[in-house]
Amino acid sequence: MLDWDSFRTVLEVARHGTLTRAAAGLGVTRTTVGRHLNHIETTLGVPVFHRTPNGLELTTAGQELVDTARRVETELLASEGRALARDPSLSGKLRVSVMDMVFAGFADVFASFVASHPGVELTVCTSDVYVSLSRREADVAIRLGNAPGDHLVGRRVRRVEFELYASRALAERVGLDRPLSAWPWLGWDDRQGSGVLDEWLTTHAPGARVAMRCSSVEVAHRCIRQGVGILFLPRFLGESDPALVSLGVQLDGQGRDLWLLTLPELTGTPRVRAFLDHVYGAFTTR
């Protein structure tokens, strides 16, 4: 009979599509995943995946295993969450996922939480990629968006608007009275969705030169500070940086709500509740 590790292996391979990425998700080597998968198929007597030039594709038998694994995983994680909620102590591990630009603008809030709650072992994962709270990749997520997700609960903490910033040195060199097309610009890497900004430039700064494209807000922020070019930043980030100056131009229609989110079964966990209350109080007063 197959154990949970077997089901989990099939589930991770199905999610990631390759043995290498599945191994990273499982915290083992690619060889171990391959050996385990071979054992599963030998035990069942049928293939679980088709090996194709485009990667691994589930067979009918494999799909049945994945469907079962998802149901079991959901129940296990929900049970774990309910158990955590019954822990009365304000201590233990807490994993938080947050966008890099939000962490950069509010790093002191995380520092003050750690200082106030020394029993909580806080892990902060900065990424622009949404993690799955239902798979317990994080206990709390701080996200930008106008809809938090039906299966999550939380609070809307503030509205984030974007404004155009330059370094003070670049502003002195170019001149604040010059048209936007006269400035060097930063842009977004195509994988980050460059279309909105490129369309805006075509309309408002025709002929503008994009000096460099960036893959994250953190990289863009550093490049603005160095005078490489100008770009829109969240206002909370630009206003807090004395090396930057606002050019008085907003990116209309691109504002986003900032949400504090968790799973319903974790809302009663003392360390989760303490973190939500602490961050909400700090974010809404700044």
N, C-alpha and C positions, 0 to 999 in steps of 0.2 A: 504494500500500500504506500501511497505517496504521503509525505509529511508536509507541514506548512512551508518548510524551506523549498520544497520542490514547486509548490504552487507559486511561491513568491518569485522564484527564479523565472518561471514562465511568464509571470506578470511583468517583471522588469524588462525582460527581453522584448516582450510585445510592446511595452511603452516606448522603449528607446530604439528598437529596430536593429541594433547591433550588439554583439557580445561585449565589445569594448565599453560602450556607454552603459550597458546593463551592469557590467562589473563595477564601474565607478559608482553607480547607484546603490549597489549591494555592499560595497566596501571590500571586494575581493578581487582576484586577478581574472583576466580574460580566460586563462586556461581552466581555472576552477569553474567558471560559468559553463564553458564548453563541455567539460567533463560531467558536470551535474546534468546538463541538458541531454547528453548522450545516455546517461543512466535513466533519466525519466522516460525517454523514448524506448529504451530497451525494456524497462519495467512494464510499460503500457503495450508494447508490441506494435505501436503505430507511430508515424512521425507527428511531431507537434508543430514543426515549422517546415516550410518549403524553403530551400536555399536557392535564391534567385540572384541574378546580377545586380538587382536593385536593393538587395538585403534579404532579411528574413521575413517571410509572410506566414501567418497562422494558417494551419490546416483546420478542418472542422473540429477534430479532436482537440487541437490547441485552443480554439476559440471557446470550447466548453470549459476547459481548465481555467482560462482567463476570466470567464464570467463568474465561475465559482470563486476564484481567488479574489476578485473585486468585492464580492459579497462578504467573504470572510474578513478581508482587510477592513472593510467599513465597520463591521461589527467589533473587531478587535480594537480598532482605534477609538471608536465611540465608547467602548467599555473602559479603555485606558483613561479617556477624558473624564468619564464619570468618577473613576477612582481618584484621579487627581483633584477633582472638585471636592471630594470628601476629606482631603488632607488639610487640617486646620492650621498648619504651620506656614509662616511667611518665609519660606526657604525653599531651596531646590533649584533645578535648572529652568531657565526661561529662554526660549529662542525667538528672536524678533527679526522679521524681514522688513527692510526699509529701503527706499530708493536712495541712491548715493547723494543726490542733491538735497534731500530732506535731512539726511544725517549731517551733511556738511553745514546746513543752516541751523541745526538744533542739537549739535553734538553735546553742548553743555547740559541739555535736558537729560540725556542718557547718563552723563557723568553724575548729575545730582541724584538720579534714581539709585545708582550704584552706591553712592555715599549714604543715602538714606535707608537702604535695604541691603546691608552687608551679607545677609543670609541667602540672598538670591544670586545664583550663578548665571549672569546675563551673557548670552551670545547674540551678537548683532551681525546679521548677514545683509550686506549692501548689494543690491542688484536691481536692475530695471526689469528683470524677468519675474513675472508673478510666480510665487511658489504655491504649492497646494497645502492649505491648512488642513483639509480633510485627510490628507495622507501624512499629516503631522510633520511636514517639512519645516514648519514654524508654528509657534503657539499664538503669535500675534503678528499681524501684517499692517504696515502703514502704507497706504496706497493712494495714488491720485486717480480720480475717476468720478463720473457722475452717477454711477450705480454700483453699490458695494458688492452685489452678488446675493442671490436669494437665500443661499444656505449659510450665510455669515451674518453675524450681528456685530454692532459697534456704534460708533458715533462719528458724525461729521464734525470735524474740528475747526476748519477754516476754508476759505476760498483762496486759491492760489492763482494770481494773475502774473502775466509775463511782460517784462519791460525791456527796452533796449539799453544796453550798457557798453561803455568803453573804458579802457584804462585812462587815468588822468593824463598820463604822459602822451598817449595817442591822441587824446582830445586836444591837448595843447599843440601837437604837431599838425593835425589836420585842420582844426578850427571848428568850433561848435556851430558856426554859421554856414558851414558847407553842406551841400545836399547829400542825402544818404548814399547816392551812387558814387560819391567821391571817397567814401571810406572803404578800407579793406574789410571784408566780411568773413565770418566763420560760417560753416554750414554743417549739416548733419550727414553722416555716412548713410548711404542708400539703405542699409539694413536697419537704420533707425527711423526711417520714414522721412525722407528729405522733401517730399512733394509739397507740403503745406508752406514751408519756408521758401522754397524755390518759386512757387507761384506768387507769394507775397513780394519777393524781390522783383519779379518781372513787372508787377504793378506799381510798386512804391519806390524802387531803386533800380530802374532799367539800366543795364550795362554795368552793374556793380560787379566787382571782382571778388570771387570767393577764394581767399588766400589759403584756407585749410578747412578740411571737413573732420568732424569729431564723432566719436562713438558713444560719448556719454556727457551728461551735464557737468560732471566733475572735471573732465578733460577740457571741455569748453570754457569753464570758469577759469581754469589755470591759463588757458591761452588768451583769454580776454585780459587777465592781469598782466600778462607779458607783452601786451600790445600787438598781438598777432592780427587781431581783427575785432569786430563788434558783433554782438549777438544778443538775442533775447534770453533773459534769465528770470527765474522766479523772483518776484519783487523782494521776498523775505531774504533771499540770498544776496541780491545786489545791494540792497539798502544796508546790509550789515557789513559790507566790505568797504573800508575807507579808501582802498586803492582804485575803486571804480566810480564813475560818474554816469548818471542817467542822461540819456539823450532825449527824454521826454516823449518817447514813442511807445505805445502799448500794442501788443499783439491781440487785437480785438477778436473775440469769439473763441479764443483758445484757453480760457480759464478753466480750471479743474477744481473739484472739491477734494479735500484731503481727509481721508477716513482712517480711523482706528478700528481694526477688525479682528475678530476671533471667532471660534466655534461656539455654538450655543452651550454645549456641555462643559466648556472651559470658563464660562463667565463667573462661576462661583468659586474658582480656584483662587486662593488668597493672593498668590504672587501675580497672577494674571490681572486680577482686579486692581491690585496696588499699582501695577504698571499703567493700566488704562487710565486710572484716576490721575496719576502723576503727570503723564504726558498730556492728557486732555487739559488739565489745569494750566500747564506751562504753555502749550501751543495757543490756547485761546486768549492769553493775556499779552501776547506779543504781536 
